């Protein structure tokens, strides 16, 4: 299989793997973002639960109601004084804790011995607020000593399977008791994926679509490869099949000529010799094609007289053989006649261009061939007065097996390999081929190859 196809497949597979890695990285970052967002929500809920629900509970605590504390505020010094059961607590609310929450924290210090009851109440408040905010995941709530880290009370009964991967901020409950409340969650992947359902489905659909397109691409390339292989095998078989009858025709012509042509008219003799040369040229071409199929396309460099070569090619296109009125004009502007080129492929390429110029021209067919030197290049321009080639099809005509049907004569037949062969030959000679055409006016094919002069010439 063509090496380029393997390269394309390799690049495509590499791109898909990179896309998978990128998707995994993107999903990981998105989960991290959701994790931070989730913890921020938990922290806000926990803080709100403490500041509202727990404070309300403390205010209604039976111990405090039975023997309420005495509270006095000195706004000048920003001091709050609590007196309860002879115990006095003085707090600078601006410096120590802020005005908000001071009452709640001091009251907690007063009832801190009721930790079990406190944690149950707080669990009830947090659960209600969590559910109202769409958080239904299991959690563990703990009351800890902020100095020693000891667990004072917990909602974990010992049967919990929570791995405590997400940890909230600690919310301080008292000023002197050094108690704090903290909540633990397992990684809530279900919640995350529920929130990302739309994004994940869209990403999955796009990825599946990409895989389907890639598989379709592979199948299409394989089908095209099989078709190309069948075409190559067909062409190889056809060349083999042509070799035997062409050799037979060549031998027949050689036999006729060897018996003498004195009794033939001049016109008959000219046609016989032209047909013999044409068959001989085709036979050599078929032999060369057989070598190409087996060994690959190679150029053998030989000294070639360009003037004699083109004159002999023009002589082959006799009007009687072509079946139409043909006029071929050749203009030579060369300082030398001998060039370095393949003595079979290069003449065949030029012959193909001349034959196309005649086939696709009107009747009479007028073909002009110009040979000149330009900047160390041999330039051969073959111009016709044919039907022309549409601008959008100029590049496609050099593709193998491609033929233009619309506007072409139904009497013109072929396999669509002529111009692709010509381009291959010219490029093998390190040259270029160009086409200029105007529909309804004509076409000019220009061949340029490097001019290699022989020192003896």
C-alpha positions in Angstrom: 0.0 0.0 0.0 1.1 3.5 -0.7 3.4 4.9 1.9 1.5 8.2 2.0 -1.6 6.3 3.0 0.2 4.8 6.0 1.5 8.3 6.9 -2.1 9.7 6.7 -3.4 6.9 8.9 -0.6 7.2 11.4 -1.2 11.0 11.7 -5.0 10.4 12.0 -4.5 7.8 14.8 -2.0 10.0 16.5 -4.5 12.9 16.3 -7.3 10.8 17.8 -5.0 9.6 20.6 -4.1 13.3 21.3 -7.8 14.1 21.3 -8.5 11.4 23.8 -5.7 12.6 26.0 -6.9 16.2 25.7 -10.5 15.0 26.5 -9.2 13.2 29.6 -7.2 16.2 30.7 -10.2 18.5 30.1 -12.5 16.1 32.0 -10.1 16.0 35.0 -9.8 19.8 35.1 -13.6 20.1 34.9 -14.0 17.7 37.8 -11.5 19.7 39.8 -13.4 22.8 39.0 -16.6 21.2 40.0 -14.9 20.0 43.2 -13.9 23.5 44.2 -17.4 24.8 43.3 -19.0 22.0 45.3 -16.8 22.8 48.4 -17.6 26.5 48.1 -21.3 25.6 48.2 -20.8 23.3 51.2 -18.7 25.9 53.1 -21.4 28.6 52.5 -24.2 26.2 53.6 -22.3 25.1 56.7 -21.5 28.7 57.7 -25.1 29.7 57.1 -26.4 26.7 59.1 -24.2 27.6 62.0 -25.0 31.3 61.9 -28.8 30.8 61.6 -30.0 27.4 62.7 -27.5 26.8 65.5 -27.8 30.3 66.8 -31.6 29.9 66.9 -31.2 26.6 68.8 -28.9 28.2 71.3 -31.2 31.1 72.0 -33.9 28.6 72.8 -31.7 26.3 74.8 -33.5 25.4 78.0 -30.3 26.0 80.1 -30.0 29.6 78.9 -33.7 30.2 79.1 -33.9 29.1 82.7 -31.0 31.2 83.8 -30.4 33.8 81.0 -27.0 35.5 80.8 -26.5 39.2 81.5 -25.2 41.1 78.4 -23.9 44.6 78.4 -22.3 46.5 75.5 -19.8 49.4 75.6 -19.9 50.8 72.1 -17.1 53.3 72.8 -14.6 50.6 73.7 -16.3 48.0 71.4 -16.6 45.6 74.4 -19.3 43.1 75.1 -19.6 41.7 78.7 -21.4 38.4 79.4 -22.2 37.3 82.9 -23.7 33.9 83.5 -23.7 31.9 86.8 -21.0 34.2 88.1 -18.8 33.6 85.2 -17.9 36.9 83.3 -16.7 37.0 79.7 -15.4 40.2 78.2 -14.9 40.4 74.4 -13.6 43.1 72.1 -15.9 42.3 69.2 -14.1 44.5 66.8 -10.7 42.9 67.5 -11.5 39.3 68.5 -14.6 38.1 66.6 -16.7 40.9 65.1 -20.0 42.0 66.3 -22.0 39.4 64.3 -21.9 35.9 65.8 -20.4 37.0 69.1 -23.6 36.2 71.0 -23.8 32.8 69.4 -20.2 31.9 70.2 -20.4 33.0 73.8 -23.6 31.1 74.2 -22.0 28.0 72.8 -19.3 28.4 75.4 -22.0 28.3 78.0 -23.6 25.1 76.7 -20.6 23.3 75.3 -21.1 20.4 77.6 -24.1 19.5 75.4 -22.0 18.6 72.4 -23.9 15.4 71.4 -27.2 17.4 71.4 -25.5 20.2 69.5 -24.1 18.0 66.7 -27.5 16.3 66.2 -29.2 19.7 65.9 -26.6 21.0 63.5 -26.8 17.8 61.4 -30.5 18.3 61.1 -30.1 21.9 60.0 -27.3 21.2 57.5 -29.1 18.3 55.9 -32.2 20.4 55.3 -30.2 23.2 53.8 -28.0 20.8 51.7 -31.1 19.2 50.2 -32.7 22.6 49.4 -29.5 23.4 47.4 -29.5 20.2 45.5 -26.8 18.4 47.5 -28.1 14.9 48.5 -24.8 13.1 49.0 -24.0 11.5 52.3 -21.7 13.3 54.6 -20.2 13.1 58.1 -20.4 16.0 60.5 -17.9 16.2 63.3 -17.4 18.5 66.3 -13.6 18.8 67.0 -11.3 20.6 69.3 -9.6 23.2 67.1 -6.4 23.1 69.3 -5.8 19.4 69.8 -7.8 18.1 66.8 -9.7 15.6 69.0 -13.1 14.6 67.8 -15.7 15.7 70.4 -18.8 14.4 68.7 -19.6 12.9 65.3 -22.6 11.8 63.2 -20.5 8.8 62.0 -21.9 5.7 63.7 -19.0 3.5 62.5 -20.9 2.0 59.6 -20.3 4.8 57.2 -18.5 4.0 53.9 -17.7 7.7 53.2 -14.0 8.0 52.2 -13.8 11.7 53.3 -12.2 12.9 50.1 -13.7 16.4 50.3 -13.3 18.4 53.5 -15.1 21.6 54.3 -13.7 24.6 56.1 -13.9 24.5 59.8 -16.5 26.8 61.4 -15.6 27.9 64.9 -18.5 27.6 67.4 -17.1 29.2 70.6 -14.6 31.7 71.8 -13.2 29.9 74.8 -14.2 26.3 74.2 -12.1 26.0 71.0 -14.8 23.9 69.4 -15.3 23.8 65.6 -17.6 22.0 63.2 -16.4 20.3 60.0 -18.1 18.2 57.3 -16.7 15.4 55.2 -18.0 14.2 51.8 -17.0 11.3 49.5 -16.2 12.4 45.9 -19.7 13.1 44.5 -19.0 11.9 41.0 -22.7 11.2 40.4 -23.5 14.8 41.2 -20.7 16.1 39.0 -21.7 13.9 36.0 -25.3 14.9 36.5 -24.4 18.5 36.3 -22.2 17.9 33.2 -24.6 15.7 31.3 -25.1 18.1 28.4 -21.4 18.7 28.0 -20.4 15.0 28.3 -23.1 13.9 25.8 -22.1 16.5 23.3 -18.4 15.6 23.6 -19.2 11.9 23.3 -21.4 12.4 20.2 -18.6 14.5 18.6 -16.0 11.9 19.4 -18.2 9.0 18.1 -18.8 11.1 14.9 -15.0 11.6 14.5 -14.4 7.8 14.9 -17.2 7.0 12.4 -15.6 9.5 9.9 -12.2 7.9 10.5 -13.5 4.4 9.9 -15.3 5.6 6.8 -12.1 7.2 5.6 -10.2 3.9 6.1 -12.9 1.9 4.3 -12.9 4.5 1.4 -9.1 4.4 1.1 -9.2 0.6 1.2 -11.9 0.5 -1.5 -9.9 3.0 -3.6 -6.8 1.0 -3.1 -8.5 -2.2 -4.3 -9.9 -0.4 -7.3 -6.5 1.0 -8.1 -5.0 -2.4 -7.7 -7.6 -3.9 -10.1 -6.9 -1.1 -12.6 -3.1 -1.8 -12.4 -3.7 -5.5 -12.9 -6.0 -4.8 -15.8 -3.5 -2.5 -17.5 -0.7 -5.0 -16.9 -2.9 -7.8 -18.4 -3.8 -5.5 -21.3 -0.2 -4.8 -22.1 0.6 -8.5 -22.1 -2.4 -9.1 -24.4 -1.3 -6.4 -26.8 2.2 -7.6 -27.1 1.4 -10.8 -29.0 -0.9 -9.3 -31.7 1.4 -6.3 -32.2 4.3 -8.6 -32.7 2.3 -10.6 -35.2 1.3 -7.4 -37.1 4.9 -6.2 -37.0 6.1 -9.5 -38.5 3.4 -9.4 -41.1 4.4 -5.9 -42.2 8.1 -6.9 -42.2 7.2 -9.9 -44.4 5.3 -7.8 -46.9 8.1 -5.3 -47.1 10.7 -8.0 -47.5 8.8 -9.6 -50.5 9.1 -6.2 -52.3 6.9 -3.2 -52.8 7.8 -2.5 -56.4 4.3 -3.3 -57.6 2.6 -0.9 -55.1 1.7 2.6 -56.0 3.7 5.4 -54.3 0.8 6.3 -52.0 0.3 2.7 -51.0 4.0 2.3 -50.3 4.0 5.5 -48.2 1.0 4.2 -46.2 2.6 0.8 -45.8 5.9 2.2 -44.5 4.1 4.6 -42.2 1.9 1.8 -40.7 5.0 -0.4 -40.3 6.8 2.4 -38.4 3.7 3.0 -36.3 3.4 -0.6 -35.3 7.1 -0.9 -34.7 6.8 2.1 -32.4 3.8 0.7 -30.6 5.6 -2.7 -30.2 8.6 -0.9 -28.6 6.3 1.1 -26.3 4.4 -2.0 -25.2 7.8 -3.7 -24.4 8.8 -0.7 -22.4 5.5 -0.8 -20.5 6.1 -4.4 -19.6 9.4 -3.4 -18.0 7.7 -0.5 -16.2 5.1 -2.8 -14.7 7.8 -5.2 -13.5 10.7 -2.9 -12.5 9.0 0.5 -12.1 9.3 3.6 -14.2 12.9 4.4 -15.1 14.5 6.7 -17.6 17.5 5.7 -19.8 19.4 8.7 -21.0 20.5 8.6 -24.6 21.5 11.0 -27.3 18.4 11.9 -29.2 18.1 14.1 -32.3 15.1 16.2 -31.5 14.5 17.5 -35.1 14.6 14.0 -36.6 12.5 12.6 -33.8 9.7 15.2 -34.2 9.9 14.9 -38.1 9.4 11.2 -37.8 6.5 11.5 -35.4 4.8 14.0 -37.7 5.3 11.7 -40.6 3.3 9.0 -38.7 0.2 11.1 -38.6 -0.7 10.8 -42.3 -4.1 12.4 -43.1 -5.3 9.1 -44.6 -4.4 7.2 -41.4 -6.1 9.8 -39.2 -9.3 9.9 -41.2 -9.4 13.7 -41.3 -7.7 16.6 -43.0 -4.6 17.3 -40.9 -2.1 20.2 -41.2 1.0 20.1 -39.0 3.4 22.9 -39.0 6.8 22.6 -37.2 9.0 25.6 -36.3 12.5 24.9 -35.0 14.5 27.6 -33.1 17.2 25.4 -31.7 21.0 26.0 -31.7 21.5 22.2 -31.4 19.5 19.2 -32.5 20.9 16.6 -30.2 19.5 16.4 -26.6 19.8 13.9 -23.8 16.5 12.0 -23.3 14.9 8.5 -23.2 14.7 7.3 -26.8 11.4 5.5 -26.2 9.4 7.3 -23.5 10.2 10.9 -24.6 9.1 10.4 -28.3 6.0 8.5 -27.1 5.1 11.5 -24.8 5.5 14.0 -27.6 3.6 11.6 -30.0 0.8 11.4 -27.5 0.4 15.2 -27.3 0.4 15.5 -31.1 -2.2 12.7 -31.4 -4.4 14.4 -28.8 -4.1 17.7 -30.7 -5.3 16.0 -33.9 -8.1 14.0 -32.2 -9.6 16.9 -30.3 -9.4 19.4 -33.2 -12.0 20.1 -35.8 -11.8 19.1 -39.5 -9.5 20.4 -40.8 -7.1 20.0 -37.9 -4.4 22.6 -37.6 -1.5 21.7 -35.3 1.5 23.9 -34.7 4.7 22.6 -33.0 7.3 25.1 -31.8 10.7 24.0 -30.6 13.1 26.5 -28.9 15.6 27.2 -26.2 14.7 29.3 -23.1 17.1 29.8 -20.2 18.8 26.4 -20.7 15.6 24.6 -21.3 14.2 22.8 -24.4 10.7 24.1 -24.9 8.3 22.2 -27.1 4.9 23.8 -27.5 2.1 21.9 -29.3 -0.9 24.1 -30.2 -4.2 23.0 -31.8 -7.5 24.6 -32.9 -9.6 22.2 -30.9 -12.6 22.4 -28.6 -10.4 23.5 -25.6 -10.5 22.5 -22.0 -12.6 24.2 -19.2 -10.5 26.1 -16.7 -11.6 24.0 -13.7 -10.5 20.8 -15.4 -7.0 21.7 -16.4 -5.4 20.1 -13.4 -7.6 17.0 -13.5 -6.6 16.0 -17.0 -3.2 14.8 -15.8 -4.8 12.4 -13.3 -4.7 8.7 -14.3 -7.9 7.3 -15.8 -9.5 10.7 -15.9 -11.3 11.7 -19.1 -13.4 14.7 -20.0 -16.6 13.6 -21.6 -18.7 16.7 -21.9 -18.1 18.5 -25.1 -15.7 15.9 -26.4 -16.4 14.0 -29.6 -18.1 10.6 -29.2 -15.7 9.2 -31.8 -12.7 9.8 -29.4 -11.9 6.8 -27.2 -9.3 6.1 -24.7 -8.4 4.9 -21.2 -7.5 8.3 -19.7 -3.8 7.3 -19.1 -2.2 9.3 -22.0 -1.7 12.7 -20.3 -0.8 11.1 -16.9 1.8 9.1 -18.7 3.1 12.2 -20.5 3.4 14.1 -17.2 5.2 11.2 -15.6 7.7 11.0 -18.5 8.4 14.8 -18.5 8.8 14.9 -14.7 11.2 11.9 -14.9 13.3 14.1 -17.3 13.3 16.8 -14.5 11.0 18.9 -16.6 7.5 20.4 -16.4 4.4 20.4 -18.5 1.9 23.2 -18.7 -1.4 23.7 -20.4 -3.1 26.8 -21.7 -6.6 26.5 -23.2 -9.7 28.4 -24.1 -12.9 26.7 -24.8 -13.9 26.8 -28.4 -10.5 28.2 -29.5 -7.8 25.6 -28.8 -5.3 24.2 -26.4 -1.5 24.6 -26.1 0.6 22.0 -24.2 4.1 23.2 -23.3 6.8 20.8 -22.4 10.1 22.0 -20.9 13.1 19.8 -20.1 16.7 20.7 -19.2 18.9 21.1 -22.3 22.0 18.8 -21.9 24.4 19.5 -24.8 26.9 16.9 -25.9 30.5 18.3 -25.9 31.1 16.7 -29.3 28.3 18.7 -31.0 
